[in-house]
Amino acid sequence: MAEIDVDTLLPSGRMIEGALEGDVTQIHRGQQYAEEGDTFEVDGESFEVVEITDRTLGELTDEDARAEGMRDLAQYRQVLDRAHDDFEWDDDSEIVLHRFERQ
């Protein structure tokens, strides 16, 4: 277990603010950025990474999108398209779930 920088796990101010508000409780990334048990802090609030799971884009659901602060999976896909140059959705693309909880 380690203390990690919030910017390492949550790449935008929107995601960080969403975590503080309780609207963002997980993030999927292209690689693993934390270990279960790692902690991070936002404005004096402590969070713990409680789950790391390998997944694919095709496994994502509307529920996953909402846990990342999106309305639904369609909006999640749009955000990925805007955030990453030359992004193409491939259901088989491997991603890593990082789920966290406020402590």
Backbone as JSON Lines, residues from 0, in Angstrom:
{"i":0,"aa":"M","n":[0.84,-1.18,0.0],"ca":[0.0,0.0,0.0],"c":[0.88,1.24,0.0]}
{"i":1,"aa":"A","n":[0.46,2.2,-0.81],"ca":[1.22,3.43,-0.92],"c":[0.27,4.61,-1.05]}
{"i":2,"aa":"E","n":[0.78,5.77,-0.74],"ca":[0.05,7.02,-0.98],"c":[0.41,7.45,-2.39]}
{"i":3,"aa":"I","n":[-0.59,7.62,-3.25],"ca":[-0.33,8.03,-4.63],"c":[-0.89,9.43,-4.85]}
{"i":4,"aa":"D","n":[-0.38,10.12,-5.86],"ca":[-0.85,11.44,-6.22],"c":[-2.17,11.29,-6.96]}
{"i":5,"aa":"V","n":[-3.18,12.04,-6.59],"ca":[-4.49,11.95,-7.23],"c":[-4.39,12.13,-8.73]}
{"i":6,"aa":"D","n":[-3.47,13.0,-9.2],"ca":[-3.32,13.25,-10.64],"c":[-2.83,12.02,-11.39]}
{"i":7,"aa":"T","n":[-2.19,11.09,-10.69],"ca":[-1.75,9.86,-11.33],"c":[-2.94,9.0,-11.72]}
{"i":8,"aa":"L","n":[-3.94,8.96,-10.87],"ca":[-5.1,8.1,-11.09],"c":[-6.22,8.82,-11.83]}
{"i":9,"aa":"L","n":[-6.52,10.03,-11.43],"ca":[-7.63,10.78,-12.02],"c":[-7.06,11.91,-12.89]}
{"i":10,"aa":"P","n":[-7.16,11.77,-14.22],"ca":[-6.42,12.65,-15.12],"c":[-7.04,14.01,-15.39]}
{"i":11,"aa":"S","n":[-8.18,14.35,-14.77],"ca":[-8.78,15.65,-15.07],"c":[-9.41,16.25,-13.82]}
{"i":12,"aa":"G","n":[-9.54,17.55,-13.84],"ca":[-10.2,18.25,-12.74],"c":[-11.64,17.8,-12.58]}
{"i":13,"aa":"R","n":[-12.32,17.49,-13.7],"ca":[-13.7,17.02,-13.64],"c":[-13.79,15.71,-12.87]}
{"i":14,"aa":"M","n":[-12.84,14.79,-13.1],"ca":[-12.84,13.51,-12.4],"c":[-12.54,13.71,-10.91]}
{"i":15,"aa":"I","n":[-11.59,14.57,-10.61],"ca":[-11.22,14.82,-9.22],"c":[-12.4,15.44,-8.47]}
{"i":16,"aa":"E","n":[-13.03,16.45,-9.07],"ca":[-14.2,17.08,-8.45],"c":[-15.33,16.06,-8.29]}
{"i":17,"aa":"G","n":[-15.51,15.2,-9.28],"ca":[-16.54,14.17,-9.2],"c":[-16.3,13.2,-8.06]}
{"i":18,"aa":"A","n":[-15.03,12.88,-7.81],"ca":[-14.7,12.0,-6.68],"c":[-15.08,12.67,-5.37]}
{"i":19,"aa":"L","n":[-14.76,13.95,-5.24],"ca":[-15.11,14.68,-4.02],"c":[-16.62,14.73,-3.81]}
{"i":20,"aa":"E","n":[-17.37,14.88,-4.89],"ca":[-18.82,14.97,-4.79],"c":[-19.49,13.61,-4.66]}
{"i":21,"aa":"G","n":[-18.71,12.52,-4.84],"ca":[-19.26,11.18,-4.74],"c":[-19.86,10.66,-6.03]}
{"i":22,"aa":"D","n":[-19.72,11.42,-7.11],"ca":[-20.26,11.02,-8.41],"c":[-19.31,10.11,-9.18]}
{"i":23,"aa":"V","n":[-18.04,10.16,-8.86],"ca":[-17.02,9.34,-9.53],"c":[-16.44,8.39,-8.48]}
{"i":24,"aa":"T","n":[-16.63,7.1,-8.7],"ca":[-16.15,6.1,-7.74],"c":[-15.22,5.08,-8.39]}
{"i":25,"aa":"Q","n":[-14.95,5.28,-9.67],"ca":[-14.04,4.37,-10.37],"c":[-13.55,5.05,-11.64]}
{"i":26,"aa":"I","n":[-12.49,4.48,-12.18],"ca":[-11.99,4.92,-13.49],"c":[-11.35,3.72,-14.17]}
{"i":27,"aa":"H","n":[-11.59,3.63,-15.46],"ca":[-10.91,2.64,-16.28],"c":[-9.78,3.35,-17.01]}
{"i":28,"aa":"R","n":[-8.62,2.75,-17.01],"ca":[-7.45,3.31,-17.69],"c":[-6.84,2.24,-18.57]}
{"i":29,"aa":"G","n":[-5.98,2.66,-19.48],"ca":[-5.35,1.74,-20.41],"c":[-4.29,0.86,-19.77]}
{"i":30,"aa":"Q","n":[-3.87,1.23,-18.58],"ca":[-2.91,0.42,-17.83],"c":[-3.18,0.62,-16.35]}
{"i":31,"aa":"Q","n":[-2.52,-0.16,-15.52],"ca":[-2.72,-0.08,-14.08],"c":[-1.89,1.06,-13.49]}
{"i":32,"aa":"Y","n":[-2.56,1.93,-12.74],"ca":[-1.91,3.09,-12.12],"c":[-1.85,3.01,-10.61]}
{"i":33,"aa":"A","n":[-2.43,1.98,-10.01],"ca":[-2.45,1.85,-8.55],"c":[-2.59,0.38,-8.2]}
{"i":34,"aa":"E","n":[-2.42,0.11,-6.92],"ca":[-2.62,-1.23,-6.37],"c":[-3.78,-1.15,-5.38]}
{"i":35,"aa":"E","n":[-4.47,-2.27,-5.17],"ca":[-5.49,-2.3,-4.12],"c":[-4.83,-1.92,-2.8]}
{"i":36,"aa":"G","n":[-5.5,-1.07,-2.05],"ca":[-4.96,-0.6,-0.77],"c":[-4.24,0.73,-0.87]}
{"i":37,"aa":"D","n":[-3.86,1.15,-2.08],"ca":[-3.25,2.47,-2.23],"c":[-4.26,3.54,-1.85]}
{"i":38,"aa":"T","n":[-3.76,4.66,-1.37],"ca":[-4.62,5.77,-0.98],"c":[-4.21,7.04,-1.73]}
{"i":39,"aa":"F","n":[-5.17,7.96,-1.82],"ca":[-4.88,9.29,-2.35],"c":[-5.77,10.28,-1.62]}
{"i":40,"aa":"E","n":[-5.4,11.55,-1.72],"ca":[-6.12,12.58,-0.99],"c":[-6.56,13.68,-1.94]}
{"i":41,"aa":"V","n":[-7.77,14.2,-1.7],"ca":[-8.29,15.33,-2.44],"c":[-8.86,16.32,-1.44]}
{"i":42,"aa":"D","n":[-8.29,17.5,-1.39],"ca":[-8.78,18.55,-0.49],"c":[-9.0,18.04,0.94]}
{"i":43,"aa":"G","n":[-8.06,17.28,1.46],"ca":[-8.14,16.78,2.82],"c":[-8.99,15.54,3.0]}
{"i":44,"aa":"E","n":[-9.63,15.08,1.94],"ca":[-10.44,13.86,2.0],"c":[-9.59,12.69,1.5]}
{"i":45,"aa":"S","n":[-9.63,11.58,2.24],"ca":[-8.83,10.4,1.9],"c":[-9.68,9.37,1.16]}
{"i":46,"aa":"F","n":[-9.08,8.77,0.14],"ca":[-9.72,7.73,-0.66],"c":[-8.8,6.51,-0.7]}
{"i":47,"aa":"E","n":[-9.4,5.33,-0.79],"ca":[-8.63,4.09,-0.9],"c":[-9.05,3.34,-2.16]}
{"i":48,"aa":"V","n":[-8.07,2.85,-2.9],"ca":[-8.33,1.99,-4.06],"c":[-8.72,0.62,-3.5]}
{"i":49,"aa":"V","n":[-9.95,0.18,-3.8],"ca":[-10.46,-1.05,-3.21],"c":[-10.56,-2.2,-4.22]}
{"i":50,"aa":"E","n":[-10.39,-1.89,-5.5],"ca":[-10.46,-2.96,-6.5],"c":[-9.66,-2.57,-7.74]}
{"i":51,"aa":"I","n":[-8.89,-3.53,-8.23],"ca":[-8.19,-3.43,-9.51],"c":[-8.59,-4.67,-10.29]}
{"i":52,"aa":"T","n":[-9.18,-4.47,-11.47],"ca":[-9.65,-5.6,-12.27],"c":[-9.34,-5.36,-13.74]}
{"i":53,"aa":"D","n":[-8.77,-6.37,-14.4],"ca":[-8.56,-6.31,-15.84],"c":[-9.89,-6.55,-16.54]}
{"i":54,"aa":"R","n":[-10.19,-5.71,-17.54],"ca":[-11.45,-5.82,-18.28],"c":[-11.18,-5.5,-19.75]}
{"i":55,"aa":"T","n":[-12.24,-5.49,-20.53],"ca":[-12.16,-5.03,-21.92],"c":[-13.2,-3.94,-22.11]}
{"i":56,"aa":"L","n":[-13.02,-3.13,-23.14],"ca":[-13.99,-2.08,-23.43],"c":[-15.38,-2.67,-23.65]}
{"i":57,"aa":"G","n":[-15.45,-3.84,-24.26],"ca":[-16.73,-4.47,-24.54],"c":[-17.5,-4.89,-23.3]}
{"i":58,"aa":"E","n":[-16.83,-4.96,-22.17],"ca":[-17.5,-5.34,-20.92],"c":[-18.15,-4.15,-20.21]}
{"i":59,"aa":"L","n":[-17.84,-2.93,-20.64],"ca":[-18.35,-1.75,-19.95],"c":[-19.86,-1.62,-20.13]}
{"i":60,"aa":"T","n":[-20.5,-1.1,-19.09],"ca":[-21.95,-0.93,-19.06],"c":[-22.3,0.52,-18.76]}
{"i":61,"aa":"D","n":[-23.59,0.84,-18.88],"ca":[-24.06,2.16,-18.47],"c":[-23.73,2.42,-17.0]}
{"i":62,"aa":"E","n":[-23.83,1.38,-16.18],"ca":[-23.5,1.52,-14.75],"c":[-22.04,1.92,-14.57]}
{"i":63,"aa":"D","n":[-21.14,1.32,-15.34],"ca":[-19.73,1.71,-15.27],"c":[-19.56,3.18,-15.66]}
{"i":64,"aa":"A","n":[-20.24,3.58,-16.73],"ca":[-20.14,4.97,-17.19],"c":[-20.63,5.93,-16.11]}
{"i":65,"aa":"R","n":[-21.74,5.61,-15.47],"ca":[-22.27,6.47,-14.4],"c":[-21.29,6.55,-13.23]}
{"i":66,"aa":"A","n":[-20.61,5.45,-12.9],"ca":[-19.63,5.44,-11.8],"c":[-18.41,6.28,-12.14]}
{"i":67,"aa":"E","n":[-18.27,6.64,-13.43],"ca":[-17.19,7.53,-13.85],"c":[-17.69,8.94,-14.13]}
{"i":68,"aa":"G","n":[-18.93,9.21,-13.68],"ca":[-19.48,10.55,-13.79],"c":[-20.14,10.87,-15.11]}
{"i":69,"aa":"M","n":[-20.41,9.86,-15.92],"ca":[-21.06,10.06,-17.21],"c":[-22.54,9.72,-17.11]}
{"i":70,"aa":"R","n":[-23.31,10.2,-18.07],"ca":[-24.74,9.92,-18.14],"c":[-24.99,8.46,-18.5]}
{"i":71,"aa":"D","n":[-24.22,7.96,-19.48],"ca":[-24.4,6.59,-19.98],"c":[-23.17,6.2,-20.8]}
{"i":72,"aa":"L","n":[-23.18,4.99,-21.34],"ca":[-22.04,4.48,-22.09],"c":[-21.81,5.28,-23.37]}
{"i":73,"aa":"A","n":[-22.87,5.77,-23.99],"ca":[-22.72,6.57,-25.21],"c":[-21.92,7.84,-24.91]}
{"i":74,"aa":"Q","n":[-22.23,8.51,-23.82],"ca":[-21.47,9.71,-23.44],"c":[-20.03,9.34,-23.1]}
{"i":75,"aa":"Y","n":[-19.83,8.22,-22.43],"ca":[-18.48,7.75,-22.09],"c":[-17.66,7.58,-23.36]}
{"i":76,"aa":"R","n":[-18.24,6.96,-24.38],"ca":[-17.53,6.75,-25.65],"c":[-17.19,8.07,-26.3]}
{"i":77,"aa":"Q","n":[-18.11,9.04,-26.25],"ca":[-17.85,10.36,-26.83],"c":[-16.68,11.05,-26.14]}
{"i":78,"aa":"V","n":[-16.63,10.95,-24.82],"ca":[-15.54,11.56,-24.06],"c":[-14.2,10.92,-24.44]}
{"i":79,"aa":"L","n":[-14.18,9.6,-24.56],"ca":[-12.95,8.92,-24.98],"c":[-12.52,9.37,-26.36]}
{"i":80,"aa":"D","n":[-13.47,9.5,-27.28],"ca":[-13.16,9.97,-28.63],"c":[-12.51,11.35,-28.61]}
{"i":81,"aa":"R","n":[-13.03,12.25,-27.76],"ca":[-12.49,13.61,-27.68],"c":[-11.15,13.67,-26.96]}
{"i":82,"aa":"A","n":[-10.96,12.79,-25.98],"ca":[-9.76,12.85,-25.13],"c":[-8.53,12.22,-25.77]}
{"i":83,"aa":"H","n":[-8.73,11.3,-26.69],"ca":[-7.61,10.54,-27.25],"c":[-7.58,10.66,-28.77]}
{"i":84,"aa":"D","n":[-6.47,11.18,-29.3],"ca":[-6.3,11.26,-30.75],"c":[-6.33,9.86,-31.35]}
{"i":85,"aa":"D","n":[-6.95,9.73,-32.49],"ca":[-7.0,8.47,-33.24],"c":[-7.6,7.33,-32.42]}
{"i":86,"aa":"F","n":[-8.52,7.65,-31.51],"ca":[-9.16,6.6,-30.71],"c":[-10.2,5.88,-31.55]}
{"i":87,"aa":"E","n":[-10.2,4.57,-31.46],"ca":[-11.22,3.76,-32.1],"c":[-11.69,2.72,-31.1]}
{"i":88,"aa":"W","n":[-12.98,2.69,-30.81],"ca":[-13.54,1.74,-29.86],"c":[-13.37,0.34,-30.39]}
{"i":89,"aa":"D","n":[-12.74,-0.52,-29.62],"ca":[-12.58,-1.93,-29.96],"c":[-12.99,-2.71,-28.73]}
{"i":90,"aa":"D","n":[-14.06,-3.49,-28.84],"ca":[-14.57,-4.24,-27.7],"c":[-13.51,-5.1,-27.03]}
{"i":91,"aa":"D","n":[-12.49,-5.51,-27.78],"ca":[-11.45,-6.39,-27.23],"c":[-10.28,-5.64,-26.59]}
{"i":92,"aa":"S","n":[-10.28,-4.3,-26.66],"ca":[-9.19,-3.53,-26.06],"c":[-9.16,-3.75,-24.56]}
{"i":93,"aa":"E","n":[-7.97,-4.04,-24.03],"ca":[-7.82,-4.3,-22.61],"c":[-7.68,-3.0,-21.84]}
{"i":94,"aa":"I","n":[-8.38,-2.93,-20.72],"ca":[-8.36,-1.77,-19.83],"c":[-8.31,-2.27,-18.39]}
{"i":95,"aa":"V","n":[-8.05,-1.36,-17.47],"ca":[-7.95,-1.73,-16.05],"c":[-8.92,-0.86,-15.25]}
{"i":96,"aa":"L","n":[-9.79,-1.53,-14.5],"ca":[-10.71,-0.85,-13.59],"c":[-9.96,-0.51,-12.3]}
{"i":97,"aa":"H","n":[-10.09,0.74,-11.86],"ca":[-9.6,1.19,-10.56],"c":[-10.83,1.71,-9.82]}
{"i":98,"aa":"R","n":[-11.31,0.98,-8.82],"ca":[-12.46,1.41,-8.04],"c":[-11.96,1.89,-6.69]}
{"i":99,"aa":"F","n":[-12.53,2.99,-6.21],"ca":[-12.06,3.58,-4.95],"c":[-13.23,4.03,-4.1]}
{"i":100,"aa":"E","n":[-12.95,4.17,-2.81],"ca":[-13.95,4.6,-1.83],"c":[-13.37,5.67,-0.93]}
{"i":101,"aa":"R","n":[-14.23,6.6,-0.53],"ca":[-13.83,7.61,0.44],"c":[-13.65,6.93,1.79]}
{"i":102,"aa":"Q","n":[-12.63,7.3,2.53],"ca":[-12.36,6.71,3.83],"c":[-12.86,7.55,4.96]}
